[in-house]
């Protein structure tokens, strides 16, 4: 008489062989975001009266052009809790592979128009905002921003992302 354990062993070995030869599910690498927004600053600290260059880079990771971008930028909650920190956006420049040009729309809404259309697959556009710290600004506080964005592609697909946070800039007393 055959043992039921022997049949169970055979089924286990067969299952193991199937798993080893590709029948088992396997992990796949994560797809990159269709559009990616990153922030950098040219300095981590400044003083009242100083300036900071806040750069936002939008990268197209898809195989279709980005036709439209909508982006907002707002101060973080901690930044809004320090009414003594005074600052404004005073300049804007768009940098592409062919050079840099002035842009407009440096308010808290619709920064996306500044990236210029279109953004071809695999390319990036960088918009740099000049953040001017008022001479009478308070000190020893951090200024930071966050952003949401929405992008449409030439294949009628779209993506949205955020919040994406900028590095914080510390306003130091001189």
PAFITI-60609 format. One record per residue (C-alpha): x, y, z. Coordinates in Angstrom, 1 decimal. Layout:
PAFITI-60609
+--------+--------+--------+
|      x |      y |      z |
+--------+--------+--------+
|      X |      Y |      Z |
...
+--------+--------+--------+
This chain:
PAFITI-60609
+--------+--------+--------+
|      x |      y |      z |
+--------+--------+--------+
|    0.0 |    0.0 |    0.0 |
|    1.3 |    3.5 |   -0.9 |
|    1.7 |    6.1 |    1.7 |
|   -0.3 |    9.4 |    1.3 |
|    2.8 |   11.2 |    2.4 |
|    4.6 |   10.0 |   -0.7 |
|    1.9 |   11.5 |   -2.9 |
|    2.1 |   14.8 |   -1.0 |
|    5.9 |   14.8 |   -1.5 |
|    5.5 |   14.3 |   -5.2 |
|    3.0 |   17.2 |   -5.5 |
|    5.4 |   19.4 |   -3.5 |
|    8.3 |   18.6 |   -5.7 |
|    6.2 |   19.2 |   -8.9 |
|    5.1 |   22.6 |   -7.5 |
|    8.7 |   23.5 |   -6.7 |
|    9.8 |   22.6 |  -10.2 |
|    7.0 |   24.7 |  -11.7 |
|    7.9 |   27.7 |   -9.5 |
|   11.6 |   27.4 |  -10.5 |
|   10.9 |   27.4 |  -14.2 |
|    8.9 |   30.5 |  -14.5 |
|    5.4 |   29.5 |  -13.5 |
|    5.5 |   31.4 |  -10.2 |
|    4.8 |   35.1 |  -10.2 |
|    8.0 |   37.2 |  -10.1 |
|    8.7 |   40.8 |   -9.0 |
|    9.0 |   43.5 |  -11.6 |
|   10.9 |   46.8 |  -11.4 |
|    8.7 |   49.8 |  -10.6 |
|    7.8 |   52.0 |  -13.5 |
|    9.1 |   55.6 |  -13.2 |
|    6.4 |   58.3 |  -12.8 |
|    5.2 |   59.5 |  -16.2 |
|    6.2 |   63.1 |  -15.2 |
|    8.4 |   63.9 |  -12.3 |
|    8.8 |   67.3 |  -10.5 |
|   11.9 |   68.0 |   -8.4 |
|   13.1 |   71.1 |   -6.5 |
|   16.5 |   72.4 |   -5.7 |
|   17.8 |   75.7 |   -4.2 |
|   21.2 |   77.4 |   -4.7 |
|   21.7 |   77.9 |   -1.0 |
|   20.3 |   76.4 |    2.3 |
|   20.7 |   79.7 |    4.2 |
|   20.3 |   83.4 |    3.5 |
|   19.9 |   86.6 |    5.5 |
|   17.3 |   89.4 |    5.4 |
|   17.7 |   91.2 |    2.1 |
|   19.1 |   88.1 |    0.4 |
|   17.9 |   86.1 |   -2.5 |
|   17.5 |   82.3 |   -3.1 |
|   17.2 |   80.6 |   -6.5 |
|   14.4 |   78.0 |   -6.3 |
|   14.6 |   75.7 |   -9.3 |
|   11.8 |   73.3 |  -10.3 |
|   12.6 |   70.6 |  -12.9 |
|    9.8 |   68.8 |  -14.8 |
|   11.0 |   65.6 |  -16.5 |
|    9.0 |   63.7 |  -19.1 |
|    9.5 |   60.0 |  -18.5 |
|    7.0 |   58.8 |  -21.1 |
|    7.3 |   58.1 |  -24.8 |
|    4.9 |   60.9 |  -25.7 |
|    5.3 |   64.7 |  -25.5 |
|    3.9 |   66.6 |  -22.6 |
|    1.5 |   69.1 |  -24.1 |
|    0.1 |   70.9 |  -21.0 |
|    1.2 |   71.4 |  -17.4 |
|   -0.6 |   73.0 |  -14.5 |
|    1.3 |   73.6 |  -11.3 |
|    0.7 |   75.4 |   -8.1 |
|    3.3 |   76.5 |   -5.5 |
|    2.4 |   77.4 |   -1.9 |
|    4.2 |   78.0 |    1.4 |
|    4.3 |   75.1 |    3.8 |
|    2.2 |   75.3 |    6.9 |
|    5.2 |   76.0 |    9.1 |
|    6.2 |   78.9 |    6.8 |
|    2.8 |   80.4 |    7.2 |
|    3.0 |   80.2 |   11.0 |
|    5.9 |   82.7 |   11.0 |
|    4.3 |   86.1 |    9.9 |
|    7.7 |   87.8 |   10.6 |
|    9.2 |   86.0 |    7.6 |
|    8.7 |   88.3 |    4.7 |
|    9.5 |   87.2 |    1.1 |
|    8.3 |   87.4 |   -2.5 |
|    9.0 |   85.9 |   -5.9 |
|   10.7 |   88.6 |   -8.0 |
|   11.9 |   86.7 |  -11.0 |
|   11.4 |   83.7 |  -13.2 |
|   13.6 |   82.0 |  -15.9 |
|   12.9 |   78.9 |  -18.1 |
|   16.0 |   76.8 |  -18.9 |
|   16.0 |   74.3 |  -21.8 |
|   18.6 |   72.5 |  -23.7 |
|   18.9 |   75.6 |  -26.0 |
|   19.3 |   78.3 |  -23.3 |
|   17.4 |   80.4 |  -20.8 |
|   14.5 |   82.8 |  -21.3 |
|   12.4 |   84.9 |  -19.0 |
|    9.0 |   83.6 |  -18.0 |
|    6.0 |   85.0 |  -16.2 |
|    3.3 |   83.8 |  -13.8 |
|    5.3 |   83.7 |  -10.6 |
|    2.3 |   83.7 |   -8.4 |
|    1.0 |   80.7 |   -6.5 |
|   -1.1 |   79.3 |   -9.4 |
|   -0.5 |   78.1 |  -12.9 |
|    3.3 |   77.9 |  -13.0 |
|    3.0 |   75.1 |  -15.5 |
|    2.7 |   77.6 |  -18.4 |
|    6.3 |   78.6 |  -17.7 |
|    7.7 |   75.2 |  -18.7 |
|    6.9 |   75.9 |  -22.3 |
|    5.3 |   73.4 |  -24.7 |
|    6.1 |   70.8 |  -25.6 |
|    8.4 |   68.7 |  -23.4 |
|    9.6 |   65.8 |  -25.6 |
|   10.1 |   62.3 |  -24.2 |
|   13.1 |   61.9 |  -21.9 |
|   13.7 |   65.7 |  -21.7 |
|   13.4 |   68.1 |  -18.8 |
|   12.5 |   71.8 |  -18.4 |
|   13.7 |   73.8 |  -15.4 |
|   11.9 |   76.9 |  -14.1 |
|   13.9 |   79.0 |  -11.6 |
|   12.1 |   81.4 |   -9.4 |
|   14.0 |   84.2 |   -7.5 |
|   12.9 |   84.3 |   -3.9 |
|   13.6 |   87.7 |   -2.4 |
|   13.8 |   87.9 |    1.4 |
|   12.7 |   91.3 |    2.6 |
|   15.3 |   93.4 |    4.4 |
|   13.0 |   93.7 |    7.4 |
|   12.2 |   89.9 |    7.5 |
|   12.4 |   88.0 |   10.7 |
|   15.3 |   85.6 |   11.3 |
|   15.9 |   82.1 |   12.4 |
|   12.9 |   80.6 |   10.6 |
|   12.6 |   78.3 |    7.6 |
|   10.9 |   79.1 |    4.3 |
|    9.6 |   76.1 |    2.4 |
|    7.1 |   75.4 |   -0.4 |
|    5.1 |   72.5 |   -1.7 |
|    3.6 |   72.0 |   -5.1 |
|    1.0 |   69.9 |   -6.9 |
|    1.1 |   69.4 |  -10.7 |
|   -1.0 |   68.0 |  -13.5 |
|    0.4 |   67.0 |  -16.9 |
|   -1.3 |   66.0 |  -20.2 |
|    0.5 |   64.0 |  -22.9 |
|    0.1 |   63.8 |  -26.7 |
|   -1.5 |   60.4 |  -26.4 |
|   -4.4 |   61.9 |  -24.3 |
|   -3.0 |   60.4 |  -21.1 |
|   -2.5 |   62.5 |  -18.0 |
|   -0.9 |   62.3 |  -14.7 |
|   -0.9 |   64.3 |  -11.5 |
|    1.5 |   64.4 |   -8.5 |
|    2.2 |   66.0 |   -5.3 |
|    2.7 |   67.3 |   -2.9 |
|    6.3 |   67.8 |   -3.9 |
|    8.3 |   69.7 |   -1.3 |
|   11.1 |   72.2 |   -1.9 |
|   14.2 |   72.2 |    0.3 |
|   13.8 |   74.6 |    3.1 |
|   15.8 |   77.8 |    3.3 |
|   16.9 |   79.1 |    6.7 |
|   16.8 |   82.8 |    7.2 |
|   19.7 |   83.6 |    9.5 |
|   20.4 |   86.7 |   11.6 |
|   23.5 |   88.5 |   10.4 |
+--------+--------+--------+
